[in-house]
Amino acid sequence: MISVKSIALMMIFLLALAAGKCLAYEPFEDNNPPPYQKPANILEPGAASSGEAGEMKRMLEGLAKELIVNLGDDDPLGAGVADGLLVCTFVDINKLYRTSSFGRYVAVQLMNEFQRNFYPVIDMRKSLSIMVQEKRGEFGLSRDPEEIPAAHAAGAVLTGTYLVGESEIIVNAEIVDNKRARLLSSGTLILPRNALNNLMLKDSASIRKDSDSESVIYMKKLEL
């Protein structure tokens, strides 16, 4: 005959088993799972950017979007850039042969932004061969005319100027048709003067075109 104690133990066991099943198959209150939390090492594009560099990158992204909108064509292979978009260094508005690390960085970042938007961007610095040196690395970019193609085919050129003020830098960008010099798009960006921008402006220098200069100027041909 089953004792009262045995029945009580069996009931406790059955209750524990039922509770275990509930936890196994209905772990969320009201059957609603908690919101998904993205792992810390997976971030949205640009989410890791911070400080002056991150802010400058975000502002240049906005300038690229303005240029794309002003092209008046959502198709990256239309609006006069189907034959390639070549990006040039941005220069001092008052001296078009003067630039700096600031002007070079603006050009490179805009080049990246247009590529991200599927535009056929041409990097004229791509060398004909890769230079490899032990303890130095592998180098695929150059400004030596003997190491890069003599000519590039491009339907349009993205270039621009910057004006350095006391507390701000005004950047004007434009996309110009390579055959007729027709302005296809333009945009303006105002950046604050800060430690990063001041550092990039420090190495401002002009190319010298006079015959007595030891620096030789090389002209790149654009195929029309």
Backbone hydrogen bonds, N-H to C=O, Kabsch-Sander energy under -0.5 kcal/mol:
donor,donor_aa,acceptor,acceptor_aa,energy
7,I,3,S,-1.9
8,A,4,V,-2.2
9,L,5,K,-2.3
10,M,6,S,-2.3
11,M,7,I,-2.3
12,I,8,A,-2.1
13,F,9,L,-2.1
14,L,10,M,-2.5
15,L,11,M,-2.4
16,A,12,I,-2.2
17,L,13,F,-2.3
18,A,14,L,-2.4
19,A,15,L,-2.3
20,G,16,A,-2.0
21,K,17,L,-1.9
22,C,18,A,-2.1
23,L,19,A,-2.1
24,A,20,G,-1.9
25,Y,21,K,-2.4
26,E,22,C,-2.4
31,N,28,F,-2.0
32,N,29,E,-1.7
38,K,36,Y,-0.6
42,I,39,P,-1.9
43,L,41,N,-0.6
47,A,44,E,-2.5
49,S,46,G,-1.0
54,G,50,S,-1.4
55,E,51,G,-2.2
56,M,52,E,-2.3
57,K,53,A,-2.2
58,R,54,G,-2.2
59,M,55,E,-2.1
60,L,56,M,-2.1
61,E,57,K,-1.9
62,G,58,R,-1.6
63,L,59,M,-1.7
64,A,60,L,-2.3
65,K,61,E,-2.1
66,E,62,G,-2.1
67,L,63,L,-2.2
68,I,64,A,-2.3
69,V,65,K,-2.7
70,N,66,E,-2.3
71,L,67,L,-0.7
71,L,68,I,-0.7
72,G,68,I,-0.5
72,G,69,V,-1.4
73,D,68,I,-0.6
78,G,75,D,-2.1
81,V,78,G,-1.9
84,G,81,V,-1.7
85,L,120,P,-2.8
86,L,84,G,-0.5
86,L,156,A,-2.4
87,V,122,I,-0.9
88,C,158,L,-2.8
90,F,103,G,-1.7
91,V,160,G,-2.0
92,D,95,K,-0.6
92,D,98,R,-2.9
93,I,162,Y,-2.1
95,K,92,D,-1.1
98,R,95,K,-2.1
99,T,205,A,-2.2
101,S,200,M,-1.0
102,F,200,M,-1.3
104,R,100,S,-2.0
105,Y,101,S,-2.6
106,V,102,F,-2.4
107,A,103,G,-1.5
108,V,104,R,-2.2
109,Q,105,Y,-2.8
110,L,106,V,-2.2
111,M,107,A,-2.2
112,N,108,V,-2.2
113,E,109,Q,-2.2
114,F,110,L,-2.4
115,Q,111,M,-1.9
116,R,112,N,-2.2
117,N,113,E,-1.0
118,F,115,Q,-2.1
119,Y,114,F,-2.4
121,V,119,Y,-1.8
122,I,85,L,-2.9
124,M,122,I,-0.8
126,K,123,D,-1.6
127,S,140,G,-2.6
128,L,147,E,-3.1
131,M,129,S,-0.5
131,M,139,F,-2.4
132,V,130,I,-0.6
133,Q,137,G,-2.5
136,R,133,Q,-2.0
137,G,133,Q,-2.8
139,F,131,M,-3.1
140,G,138,E,-0.5
142,S,125,R,-2.4
147,E,144,D,-2.2
148,I,144,D,-0.5
152,H,221,K,-1.7
154,A,152,H,-0.6
154,A,223,E,-1.0
155,G,84,G,-1.2
156,A,84,G,-1.8
157,V,176,V,-2.4
158,L,86,L,-2.8
159,T,157,V,-0.6
159,T,174,E,-2.5
161,T,172,N,-2.1
162,Y,91,V,-2.1
163,L,170,I,-2.4
165,G,163,L,-0.6
165,G,168,E,-3.1
169,I,191,L,-3.1
170,I,163,L,-2.5
171,V,169,I,-0.6
171,V,189,L,-3.7
172,N,161,T,-2.7
172,N,170,I,-0.5
173,A,171,V,-0.5
173,A,187,G,-2.9
174,E,159,T,-2.8
175,I,185,S,-2.6
176,V,157,V,-2.9
176,V,174,E,-0.5
177,D,182,R,-3.3
178,N,155,G,-2.4
181,A,177,D,-1.4
184,L,175,I,-3.0
184,L,182,R,-0.6
185,S,175,I,-1.4
187,G,173,A,-2.2
189,L,171,V,-2.8
191,L,169,I,-3.0
191,L,189,L,-0.6
193,R,167,S,-2.7
194,N,192,P,-0.6
198,N,194,N,-2.6
199,L,195,A,-1.9
200,M,196,L,-2.1
201,L,197,N,-1.6
202,K,198,N,-0.7
202,K,199,L,-0.7
204,S,201,L,-1.4
205,A,99,T,-2.4
207,I,97,Y,-2.2
209,K,207,I,-0.5
213,S,210,D,-1.5
218,Y,216,V,-0.5
221,K,150,A,-1.2
223,E,152,H,-3.0
223,E,221,K,-0.5
